[in-house]
Amino acid sequence: MTVHVSDLERGRGFHGKVLGLEEEPPNPKIPRAVFKLPGTSTRLTMHVQGPTEGGREPGTVSGILFHSSDPVAVGAAIREHGGAVVNEPWTMQRAAVEILRVVVADPDGNEFILSSAL
């Protein structure tokens, strides 16, 4: 999956340091960052969108869900590092499991769901 950002280094810092995603070694010939999504073979790729490139513009991605053992604390850390809490924490019930979720946004406004359970 690809997320377009307006500033690659700012996006790299946010997704790596704040969200804690592990970045694969960068390829100096290709200006993009690739992050491993824990527990999956999926990769989150980010780069600055080219003028003739299709896809969603920076700040228009939503619905990507990450598991978090403490969505409230992670949401607060994201706010401290230039991101935003879009939806304050709420709980929902799925069968016998109570799930805590919070929606956050990176500095460009791309939205991610932090969930205590998947």
C-alpha positions in Angstrom: 0.0 0.0 0.0 1.2 3.5 -0.8 0.7 6.7 1.1 1.6 10.0 -0.5 3.3 12.6 1.7 4.3 16.2 1.0 7.7 15.8 2.8 9.4 12.4 2.7 11.7 13.1 5.7 8.9 14.3 7.9 6.8 11.3 6.9 9.7 9.0 7.5 10.2 10.4 11.0 6.5 10.2 11.8 5.9 6.7 10.6 9.2 5.3 11.9 9.7 7.1 15.2 6.1 7.9 16.2 4.2 4.9 14.9 7.2 2.7 15.5 7.2 1.0 12.1 10.5 -0.6 11.0 11.9 0.9 7.8 13.5 -1.3 5.3 17.0 -0.1 4.1 16.5 2.9 1.8 17.4 2.7 -1.9 19.3 5.9 -2.6 18.2 5.8 -6.3 14.5 5.8 -5.4 13.2 8.6 -3.1 10.7 6.7 -1.0 10.4 5.0 2.3 9.2 1.4 2.8 8.0 0.2 6.2 7.3 -3.3 7.4 3.9 -3.8 9.0 4.4 -6.0 12.0 3.1 -9.6 11.8 2.4 -9.3 8.1 4.2 -9.5 4.7 2.5 -6.1 3.8 4.6 -3.1 3.2 3.6 0.6 3.7 5.4 2.7 1.0 5.5 6.4 1.1 6.8 9.0 -1.3 6.1 12.5 -2.6 3.5 12.2 -5.4 4.8 13.1 -8.8 2.9 15.7 -10.9 1.6 13.1 -13.4 1.2 10.2 -10.9 -2.2 8.9 -10.1 -3.6 7.9 -6.7 -4.6 9.7 -3.6 -3.1 13.1 -2.8 -1.3 13.6 0.5 -3.7 13.8 3.3 -6.5 11.8 1.7 -5.8 8.2 2.9 -8.0 6.8 5.6 -9.0 3.4 7.1 -5.6 1.8 7.6 -5.8 -0.1 10.9 -2.8 -0.8 13.2 -2.9 -2.9 16.4 -1.8 -1.0 19.5 -1.6 -2.3 23.1 -2.4 1.2 24.3 -4.2 3.4 21.6 -4.8 6.2 24.1 -1.0 6.6 24.9 0.0 6.2 21.3 -2.6 8.8 20.3 -1.1 11.3 22.8 2.4 10.6 21.5 1.2 11.2 18.0 -0.3 14.5 19.0 3.1 15.5 20.6 5.0 14.7 17.4 3.0 16.8 15.0 0.1 14.4 14.2 -3.5 14.8 15.3 -6.1 12.8 17.1 -9.1 12.9 14.6 -11.5 10.9 16.7 -11.0 10.7 20.5 -10.8 7.2 21.9 -14.0 5.1 22.0 -14.9 1.6 22.8 -16.8 -0.9 20.8 -18.0 -4.4 21.5 -17.3 -7.3 19.1 -18.8 -10.5 20.5 -17.3 -10.9 24.0 -14.3 -8.5 23.2 -14.3 -4.9 24.1 -12.1 -2.9 21.6 -10.6 0.5 22.2 -10.0 2.6 19.2 -8.7 6.1 18.3 -8.2 7.6 14.8 -5.1 9.6 14.3 -3.6 11.5 11.4 0.0 12.0 10.2 1.3 15.6 9.6 -0.2 15.5 6.1 -3.6 14.4 7.4 -3.5 10.8 6.3 -5.7 8.9 8.8 -4.9 5.7 10.6 -7.0 3.7 13.1 -5.2 2.5 16.3 -7.1 -0.5 17.7 -6.5 -2.5 20.9 -7.8 -5.6 19.0 -8.1 -6.5 15.4 
